[in-house]
Amino acid sequence: MADAEQMEVDQPAAASDAPADSTNADAEPMASDGIDAPANKDGSGAKTHTGASAVRSIEGWIIIVLNVHEEASEEDLVDMFGEYGEIKNHHMNLDRRTGYVKGYALIEYPTVDEARAAVEGANGQKLLEQTIEVDYAFVRPPPTQGGGKAQANKGGKGGTRQRSRSPAMKDAVE
């Protein structure tokens, strides 16, 4: 196979290969690591109901649907969430013993706008007479108050763990 044909591989374009004068006013700014939600016009990214920043998975934007009725089918989910955009992938875990849905489902959208529309539109809606909760599956927690890093010494004397002595050690000391 090596002497039969050569395979062409496109090399990724480096940042320096882009023309210096090219500006795209429609492009949304990305975070430095490239996996955060694109910033909105006001500078904030996609947020969960609790205020955490939504994070893109490797292939798309995944939302989690909670409180799914045990007799719901994949068709029910696709019908409901297909209204908000193209569903790239979906998954419902089933209980091995009963064959019923475990109560949650994961749905993947290719764009943040479709995922955001699904989170905002379907949260609190009824699916088979059961109210579902919808939010982003992958999130980065909101920044902590007080500078971020947790204190290394969380109590105790000098940062050491307080333990009880083993029965053999108590006898040796006495």
C-alpha positions as a Markdown table, in Angstrom:
| # | Residue | x | y | z |
|---|---|---|---|---|
| 1 | Met | 0.0 | 0.0 | 0.0 |
| 2 | Ala | 2.9 | 2.3 | 0.7 |
| 3 | Asp | 4.0 | 2.3 | -3.0 |
| 4 | Ala | 0.4 | 2.3 | -4.4 |
| 5 | Glu | -0.5 | 5.9 | -3.6 |
| 6 | Gln | 0.4 | 8.8 | -1.3 |
| 7 | Met | -2.2 | 10.4 | 0.9 |
| 8 | Glu | -2.4 | 14.2 | 1.0 |
| 9 | Val | -2.8 | 15.8 | 4.4 |
| 10 | Asp | -3.8 | 19.4 | 4.9 |
| 11 | Gln | -1.7 | 21.1 | 7.6 |
| 12 | Pro | -3.5 | 23.3 | 10.1 |
| 13 | Ala | -3.2 | 27.0 | 9.4 |
| 14 | Ala | -1.1 | 28.9 | 11.9 |
| 15 | Ala | -2.2 | 32.1 | 13.4 |
| 16 | Ser | 0.6 | 33.9 | 11.6 |
| 17 | Asp | -0.6 | 32.7 | 8.2 |
| 18 | Ala | -3.8 | 34.8 | 8.5 |
| 19 | Pro | -3.6 | 38.2 | 6.7 |
| 20 | Ala | -2.9 | 41.0 | 9.2 |
| 21 | Asp | -5.6 | 43.3 | 7.7 |
| 22 | Ser | -8.4 | 40.8 | 7.8 |
| 23 | Thr | -11.0 | 41.7 | 10.3 |
| 24 | Asn | -14.3 | 40.0 | 10.8 |
| 25 | Ala | -16.8 | 42.1 | 12.6 |
| 26 | Asp | -19.2 | 39.2 | 12.9 |
| 27 | Ala | -16.8 | 36.9 | 14.6 |
| 28 | Glu | -17.4 | 36.4 | 18.3 |
| 29 | Pro | -14.4 | 36.6 | 20.6 |
| 30 | Met | -13.2 | 33.3 | 22.1 |
| 31 | Ala | -11.6 | 32.6 | 25.5 |
| 32 | Ser | -7.9 | 31.9 | 25.5 |
| 33 | Asp | -8.3 | 28.1 | 25.9 |
| 34 | Gly | -10.8 | 27.9 | 23.0 |
| 35 | Ile | -13.4 | 25.8 | 24.8 |
| 36 | Asp | -15.5 | 28.3 | 26.6 |
| 37 | Ala | -18.8 | 29.6 | 25.3 |
| 38 | Pro | -18.3 | 32.4 | 22.8 |
| 39 | Ala | -18.8 | 35.8 | 24.5 |
| 40 | Asn | -22.1 | 37.5 | 23.8 |
| 41 | Lys | -22.3 | 41.1 | 22.8 |
| 42 | Asp | -22.3 | 42.1 | 26.4 |
| 43 | Gly | -19.1 | 40.1 | 27.1 |
| 44 | Ser | -20.8 | 37.2 | 28.9 |
| 45 | Gly | -20.8 | 33.6 | 27.7 |
| 46 | Ala | -23.6 | 31.0 | 27.8 |
| 47 | Lys | -24.6 | 30.5 | 31.5 |
| 48 | Thr | -26.5 | 27.8 | 33.4 |
| 49 | His | -29.5 | 28.5 | 35.6 |
| 50 | Thr | -27.1 | 28.6 | 38.6 |
| 51 | Gly | -24.7 | 31.1 | 37.0 |
| 52 | Ala | -21.9 | 28.7 | 35.9 |
| 53 | Ser | -20.3 | 29.1 | 32.5 |
| 54 | Ala | -21.3 | 26.5 | 29.9 |
| 55 | Val | -18.4 | 24.7 | 28.3 |
| 56 | Arg | -18.4 | 23.1 | 24.9 |
| 57 | Ser | -17.6 | 19.4 | 24.6 |
| 58 | Ile | -15.2 | 18.2 | 22.0 |
| 59 | Glu | -17.8 | 17.8 | 19.3 |
| 60 | Gly | -20.6 | 20.2 | 20.3 |
| 61 | Trp | -22.8 | 21.7 | 23.0 |
| 62 | Ile | -24.4 | 19.0 | 25.2 |
| 63 | Ile | -27.5 | 19.7 | 27.3 |
| 64 | Ile | -28.9 | 17.4 | 30.0 |
| 65 | Val | -32.6 | 16.8 | 30.4 |
| 66 | Leu | -33.6 | 15.8 | 33.9 |
| 67 | Asn | -36.9 | 14.3 | 35.3 |
| 68 | Val | -37.6 | 12.4 | 32.0 |
| 69 | His | -40.6 | 10.1 | 32.3 |
| 70 | Glu | -39.6 | 6.5 | 32.6 |
| 71 | Glu | -41.8 | 5.6 | 29.6 |
| 72 | Ala | -40.4 | 8.3 | 27.3 |
| 73 | Ser | -38.9 | 7.2 | 24.0 |
| 74 | Glu | -36.1 | 8.7 | 22.0 |
| 75 | Glu | -38.8 | 9.8 | 19.4 |
| 76 | Asp | -40.5 | 11.9 | 22.1 |
| 77 | Leu | -37.2 | 13.6 | 22.9 |
| 78 | Val | -36.3 | 14.1 | 19.3 |
| 79 | Asp | -39.7 | 15.6 | 18.5 |
| 80 | Met | -39.5 | 18.0 | 21.4 |
| 81 | Phe | -35.9 | 19.1 | 21.1 |
| 82 | Gly | -35.8 | 19.1 | 17.3 |
| 83 | Glu | -37.8 | 22.3 | 17.3 |
| 84 | Tyr | -34.7 | 24.2 | 18.7 |
| 85 | Gly | -32.2 | 23.1 | 16.1 |
| 86 | Glu | -30.4 | 20.2 | 14.5 |
| 87 | Ile | -29.8 | 17.4 | 17.0 |
| 88 | Lys | -26.3 | 16.1 | 16.4 |
| 89 | Asn | -26.6 | 13.2 | 18.9 |
| 90 | His | -28.8 | 12.0 | 21.7 |
| 91 | His | -28.6 | 9.4 | 24.4 |
| 92 | Met | -31.1 | 8.0 | 27.0 |
| 93 | Asn | -29.8 | 5.5 | 29.6 |
| 94 | Leu | -32.1 | 2.6 | 30.3 |
| 95 | Asp | -32.4 | 0.6 | 33.4 |
| 96 | Arg | -31.1 | -3.0 | 32.6 |
| 97 | Arg | -33.6 | -4.7 | 34.9 |
| 98 | Thr | -36.8 | -2.8 | 33.9 |
| 99 | Gly | -35.9 | -1.4 | 30.5 |
| 100 | Tyr | -37.3 | 2.0 | 31.4 |
| 101 | Val | -35.5 | 5.3 | 31.1 |
| 102 | Lys | -33.4 | 6.2 | 34.2 |
| 103 | Gly | -34.7 | 9.7 | 34.3 |
| 104 | Tyr | -32.3 | 11.7 | 32.3 |
| 105 | Ala | -31.1 | 12.2 | 28.7 |
| 106 | Leu | -28.3 | 13.9 | 27.0 |
| 107 | Ile | -28.8 | 15.9 | 23.7 |
| 108 | Glu | -26.0 | 17.4 | 21.6 |
| 109 | Tyr | -26.3 | 20.4 | 19.4 |
| 110 | Pro | -23.7 | 21.7 | 16.9 |
| 111 | Thr | -24.0 | 25.3 | 17.9 |
| 112 | Val | -24.3 | 27.3 | 21.1 |
| 113 | Asp | -27.3 | 29.2 | 19.8 |
| 114 | Glu | -29.3 | 26.0 | 19.3 |
| 115 | Ala | -28.3 | 24.6 | 22.7 |
| 116 | Arg | -29.2 | 28.0 | 24.3 |
| 117 | Ala | -32.6 | 28.0 | 22.6 |
| 118 | Ala | -33.3 | 24.4 | 23.9 |
| 119 | Val | -32.2 | 25.3 | 27.5 |
| 120 | Glu | -34.3 | 28.4 | 27.6 |
| 121 | Gly | -37.3 | 27.0 | 25.7 |
| 122 | Ala | -37.7 | 23.5 | 27.1 |
| 123 | Asn | -36.8 | 24.1 | 30.7 |
| 124 | Gly | -40.0 | 23.7 | 32.8 |
| 125 | Gln | -42.0 | 22.2 | 29.9 |
| 126 | Lys | -44.0 | 19.0 | 30.2 |
| 127 | Leu | -43.0 | 15.8 | 28.6 |
| 128 | Leu | -45.5 | 13.0 | 29.1 |
| 129 | Glu | -47.2 | 14.9 | 31.9 |
| 130 | Gln | -43.9 | 15.3 | 33.7 |
| 131 | Thr | -42.1 | 18.7 | 34.1 |
| 132 | Ile | -38.5 | 18.4 | 32.8 |
| 133 | Glu | -35.4 | 20.5 | 33.8 |
| 134 | Val | -33.0 | 21.4 | 31.0 |
| 135 | Asp | -29.5 | 22.8 | 31.5 |
| 136 | Tyr | -26.0 | 22.6 | 30.0 |
| 137 | Ala | -24.2 | 19.3 | 30.8 |
| 138 | Phe | -20.6 | 20.6 | 30.9 |
| 139 | Val | -20.0 | 23.7 | 33.0 |
| 140 | Arg | -17.2 | 25.6 | 34.6 |
| 141 | Pro | -18.2 | 26.8 | 38.1 |
| 142 | Pro | -18.5 | 30.5 | 38.8 |
| 143 | Pro | -15.5 | 32.2 | 40.2 |
| 144 | Thr | -15.2 | 32.1 | 44.0 |
| 145 | Gln | -15.4 | 35.2 | 46.2 |
| 146 | Gly | -12.0 | 36.1 | 47.7 |
| 147 | Gly | -9.5 | 35.5 | 45.0 |
| 148 | Gly | -10.0 | 31.9 | 43.8 |
| 149 | Lys | -7.5 | 29.6 | 45.5 |
| 150 | Ala | -8.8 | 27.7 | 48.5 |
| 151 | Gln | -6.8 | 28.0 | 51.7 |
| 152 | Ala | -4.4 | 25.1 | 52.2 |
| 153 | Asn | -4.9 | 25.0 | 56.0 |
| 154 | Lys | -8.6 | 24.2 | 56.6 |
| 155 | Gly | -8.5 | 24.0 | 60.3 |
| 156 | Gly | -6.9 | 21.8 | 62.8 |
| 157 | Lys | -3.5 | 22.4 | 64.5 |
| 158 | Gly | -0.8 | 23.4 | 62.1 |
| 159 | Gly | -2.5 | 21.8 | 59.1 |
| 160 | Thr | -2.2 | 18.2 | 60.4 |
| 161 | Arg | -5.1 | 15.8 | 60.4 |
| 162 | Gln | -6.5 | 14.9 | 63.7 |
| 163 | Arg | -6.8 | 11.1 | 64.1 |
| 164 | Ser | -7.6 | 8.8 | 66.8 |
| 165 | Arg | -4.8 | 6.5 | 67.9 |
| 166 | Ser | -5.0 | 2.8 | 67.1 |
| 167 | Pro | -5.6 | 0.5 | 70.1 |
| 168 | Ala | -2.1 | -0.9 | 69.9 |
| 169 | Met | -0.6 | 2.6 | 70.2 |
| 170 | Lys | -2.7 | 3.5 | 73.2 |
| 171 | Asp | -1.5 | 0.5 | 75.1 |
| 172 | Ala | 2.1 | 1.3 | 74.3 |
| 173 | Val | 1.8 | 4.9 | 75.5 |
| 174 | Glu | 0.2 | 4.0 | 78.8 |
